[in-house]
Amino acid sequence: MQQIRQGDRRVAVVIGSGSVKCAASLGLFRALKRHGIGVSMLVGCSAGCLYASMLALGKDTAEAAEATARLWTRDVAGHRNRMALLKLLMPRTFGFDGEFGLRSDKVIMARLRTAFGDAQIEDAQIPLYLAATDFLTGQQKIFSRGSIVDAIRASIAVPFLFSPWRIDDRLYVDGYVSDPLPVGVAIKEGARVIVAMGFESPTQERITSGARFAFQLSSILSNNLLKSQFAFHGLAHYAEILPIIPEFTERVHLFDTGKIPYLIEEGERAAEAQMPYLTRLLDADASEAQSRAAN
């Protein structure tokens, strides 16, 4: 392995929302490690929080892949929340409120606790920032302290699927609702170079239910938000932003954990294509820093 470059203390990796596609970030990390590029901070959004947290806690890519494959399976959303259905159908009788989700979160919460236990964000080996959305105001909320399980659960609170998550008397929903690829977090934290891996939300092949209708609208909104937010940060030039966008030739569904090896491979392929530019950028940055220090 190459020696870690001096300028790497300001390199951030941002993993956007994308359900199981976020496993591609493990391929990105493989490429960075192979080229001797260290990471100074990790930012996660929605399912990207799972991978950002695993990596920030020091898990290697194989461990992270195995753990998330066990965690994010179809049965995490396989149990209906019957009370939520009653509230939806008879809101006056059962009392409809903001904590609405069509699926029970018991399975996903049990698996999150098994995977992360009592781990705190501030205990991570790499500074970690997890993005969710304040349900009342719609503003982005960044968790940089506190329970990793709580922050992840807030950031994966997919509208209609899981209920918003309460932390300190505030309700939070999925991070993608405010920004599917939170590059702005890394900018605010002083990153010089931002490696951003983002994904478009899949659209529905057929609209055969109310749930599919809702997910189609959600995908359209999040994809447009992703493009507009990324364009804004690119034009503003606050920092060097390097997009890593894997090209998946296979359709990947929400819980396709069987495709994690394929996703990692494609993430690594996409990252390798950008490595020549990234290494030149970091070497130039390090040379500039040395020149300033000498003067």
N, C-alpha and C positions, 0 to 999 in steps of 0.2 A: 504494500500500500504506500502511496505517496505521502509525504509529510503534509500536515494540515497547513493550508495557506494562512498567512498572518491576517489578511483582510476578512477571513471567514467569520470573525466575531460579529459581523453585521449582516450575515446571511440569514434570511427568514424563509421558512417553507410554509406556504398557506395551502391547506387542503380544503377544497370547497365541498358543498353538498353533492351527493350523488349516489346514495344508498351503497350497494355492494361494489359499485364501480370505484369507490374510494380506495379499494385494495390496490389499485394501480399506484398509489402513493408509496407502497412498499417497494415497488420496482424503481421508483424515483430515488428512494433512499439507498437502494443497492448501488445505483449509478453514482450518487454523490460520494458514498463511502469508497467505492473503487477508485475514484479520481482524487481522493484525499481532501474532499471539501467538507468542512465542518459546518454545523448548523447552530446558530445562536438563539433561535426562537422557533416555536411551532405554533401555528394558528389553525384551529379546526372549526368547521361549521357543519351542523347536522351529523350525518354519518361520518364525515371527515373528522369529527371529534374523537371517534373510537380509535382511529389510526394515529391521530396526533397524540392522543393520550398514551397509547401503547408505546410509541416511539420515544416520547418525552420521559417516560418512566424507565427507559433503558432496555426495553424488549428488543431483541433482534427481529429481523423481518420474518424469519420462519416462525418464531414464537407468536408474533403479532398475527400472522396469517392463520395459524392454528386456532388461536383464541377467538378471533373474530368470526371464523367459520363456524365455531360452536355457538357463538352468541347470536349472530344475525341470521337466523333461519326462519322459514315461513311460519312456523308455529308460534313465533313471538306475537304475531297478530292474528292467531287462529281462534281466539276465544272472544266471543261477543260480550260486550258490556250491556247486559239486558236492561239494567236500570236506565242507561243512556237512551236506549230505544224507547222505553216507556216515557221518558222525559221529552223525547222528540215528538212522539205521537200525542201525548197528553200533557203539554207543558203546564197547564193550570193545575192539574191534579197532582203531578209529581214534582213540579218546580224546576224549570229549566234555568241553568246558570252557565257561567263561563267555563266551568270545568267539564266540558263535554268532549267525549271521545267514543267512537263506535266500538272500539276494541279494548279489552282489558289489558292493563300493563303489568300484570302480576308476573308473567313469564320473563319479559324483558328486564324488569327490575331485579328479579332473582339472578338472572345471568350477569347483569351489570355488577351486582354486589359480589358474585363469585369471581368475576374477572378483575375488579378493581378494589374490592374490600373497602377499607376506610381511607384509602389514599387521598391525599390533599393535593390540590393543584400546585401550591407553593413548594411541595416536596419533590417536584419533578426534576430530573437531572438536567433537562433543557427547559428554559422558561416557556411556559405553556399558557395559551390564551384560547378560551372556548367561547364561541359566539352563539347567542340565542336572540330572541326577539321579545321585548316587553309587550304582552298581550293588550294592555290598556292603552299604551301610547304609540305602539308600532315602532319604537326606537330600538336600535341595536343595543344589546347588553353584552358586555364582555366580562367573562368570569376569569379572573387571574388569581383568585384565592378561593378556599373552601373545598367542599366535597367534589371530587371528580365525577362520582356517580350522579349527584344532583345536577351538575352542569351538563353532563351528557344527556341525561333524561330530559332536561329543558330543551336542549338543542335538537333533539330528535322527536319533539312533540309535533309530528306531522298533523296538520289540520284535518279534522274529521276522523283520523285514524286513532291517535292517542290524545288524551286530554292534555290541556296545558298543565305545566308543572309549577307548583308553588314553592318559592324560595323567599324567605323573609317577607311574607305577606304580599309578594308580588307574583303574578302569573306570567309564565313564559311559554312561548311556542317556538316552533322550529326556526333555527337560525336563518334558513334560506329565505324566509318571508321578508327579512330586512336587507339581506345581502348574501347571495349564494356563494360568493367568493370574496371573503372579507380581507382584501388586500389592504384596505385602509387601516386595519388594526396594526399590521406590521409597519406601515408608514408612521403611525403615531408613536410606535415604540422605538423608532430610530433606525430601522433596518436600512442598510445601504443597497443591498441587492435582495430582491424578493422573487423567489421561485414559486410560482403559483400554478397549482394543478386544479383545473376546473372541469366540470362535466355538465352537459345539458341534461335536463330531466327527460325521461322517455315519454313519448306521447302514446296514447292508447290506440291499438290497432282497430278495436271495435268498441263502440259505446253501447254497452248492454245493461247498464245498471246506473243507479244514482251515484254510487261510489266512483265508477269509472268516469262519469260525467264530471264529478268534482275534481278528480285527479287530472283530467284533461285540462280543465281550466287552470288548476294549480301549476301544471307543467308549462303552459303557455306564459303565465305571469312570471314564473321564476326564470324561464329561459330569456325572456325579454329583459328582466331585471339584471340578470347575469351579464348580458351583452352591454347594457347601458352603463352599469357600474364599472365594468372593466375598461370600457372606452373612456370614461371620465378620468380614471386614475392614470391611464396611459397618456392622455392628453395633458394632464396636469404636471407630469414629470416630477413628482415629488421624490421618486427614487427609481432605480433601475428595476423594471418589472419584466421578468422573463416567464412567459406563459408556457406551460407544459400541457399540451392537450393530446391525450392518447386517441388514436383512431381505432375504434372497435368495429371490426367487420362482422362480428356476431352480435345479435341482439341480446342485451343483458337486462334481465328483469330485476325487480326490487330485491328479491331474496335468492338470487342465483349464486349461492356460495360455492357450488360445484365449479364455477368458472373462475374462482379466485386465482389459481395458477396462471390461467390465460390473462387475467386482468393485470397481474403483477408483471408478466412478460411484456405486455403492451405498454405498461407504464414505464418499464425500463427502456424499451425501445424508443419511446418518445423522448425520454430524458437524455439518452445517449446522443440523439440527434442535436441536442442543444449544448452538450458538454464542451465542444470546442470554443463556442462563444463565451460560455460561462467561465471557463478556466482563463481565457484571455482577459476577460473583464476583471476577474479577481487578481490576476497577476499585475495588471495595470494599476489597480487600486492599491495593492500592496507597495508597488514601486513608488507611487505618488506619496503614500504615507511615509515611506522611508526618506524620500527627498525632502519632505516638509520637516521631518525630525532632524535631518542633517543641517538644515538651514536655521 
